[in-house]
Amino acid sequence: MENLDTTQTRLTDLEIKASYTEHLLEQLDAVVVRQQQQIDTLIAEIRRLRQASQSETLAGTTSLRDELPPHY
């Protein structure tokens, strides 16, 4: 009888640990999804900036920020 109680207690403990592990895995999965969305957004922004930079270079336009001030 004592062996059965010990086995039941161990089984319950394992079920609790499995439940916590599943919850943690769901949380980590959500973090990974959010980070991938951020990465995708950053990649799109980098592409946009590169295209804008290439367009300016090809058009020969320069930004006032690219020019040195008169005192240099």
C-alpha positions as CSV (number, residue, x, y, z in Angstrom):
1,M,0.0,0.0,0.0
2,E,2.8,2.4,0.8
3,N,4.5,1.6,-2.5
4,L,1.3,2.5,-4.3
5,D,1.1,5.9,-2.5
6,T,4.7,6.6,-3.3
7,T,4.1,5.8,-7.0
8,Q,1.0,7.9,-7.1
9,T,2.8,10.8,-5.4
10,R,5.7,10.5,-7.9
11,L,3.2,10.3,-10.8
12,T,1.4,13.4,-9.6
13,D,4.7,15.3,-9.2
14,L,5.7,14.3,-12.8
15,E,2.3,15.5,-14.1
16,I,2.8,18.9,-12.4
17,K,6.3,19.2,-13.8
18,A,5.0,18.3,-17.3
19,S,2.3,20.9,-17.0
20,Y,4.8,23.6,-16.0
21,T,7.1,22.6,-18.8
22,E,4.3,22.8,-21.4
23,H,3.4,26.3,-20.1
24,L,7.0,27.4,-20.3
25,L,7.3,26.0,-23.8
26,E,4.2,28.0,-24.9
27,Q,5.7,31.1,-23.4
28,L,9.0,30.6,-25.1
29,D,7.3,29.9,-28.4
30,A,5.4,33.2,-28.1
31,V,8.8,34.9,-27.5
32,V,10.3,33.3,-30.6
33,V,7.3,34.3,-32.7
34,R,7.5,37.9,-31.5
35,Q,11.3,38.0,-32.1
36,Q,10.9,36.7,-35.6
37,Q,8.3,39.4,-36.4
38,Q,10.7,42.0,-35.1
39,I,13.5,40.5,-37.2
40,D,11.3,40.5,-40.3
41,T,10.4,44.2,-39.6
42,L,14.0,45.1,-39.2
43,I,15.0,43.3,-42.4
44,A,12.2,45.2,-44.3
45,E,13.5,48.5,-42.9
46,I,17.1,47.7,-43.9
47,R,15.9,46.9,-47.4
48,R,13.9,50.2,-47.6
49,L,16.9,52.2,-46.4
50,R,19.3,50.5,-48.9
51,Q,16.9,51.2,-51.7
52,A,16.5,54.9,-50.6
53,S,20.3,55.2,-50.4
54,Q,20.8,53.7,-53.8
55,S,18.2,55.9,-55.3
56,E,19.8,59.0,-53.9
57,T,23.2,57.8,-55.1
58,L,21.9,57.1,-58.6
59,A,20.0,60.3,-58.8
60,G,23.1,62.3,-57.7
61,T,21.3,64.0,-54.9
62,T,23.1,64.6,-51.7
63,S,21.6,65.3,-48.3
64,L,22.6,68.4,-46.4
65,R,23.7,66.0,-43.6
66,D,26.3,64.5,-46.0
67,E,27.9,67.9,-46.7
68,L,30.6,69.3,-44.4
69,P,29.8,72.5,-42.6
70,P,31.7,75.6,-43.9
71,H,34.1,75.7,-40.9
72,Y,35.7,72.4,-41.9
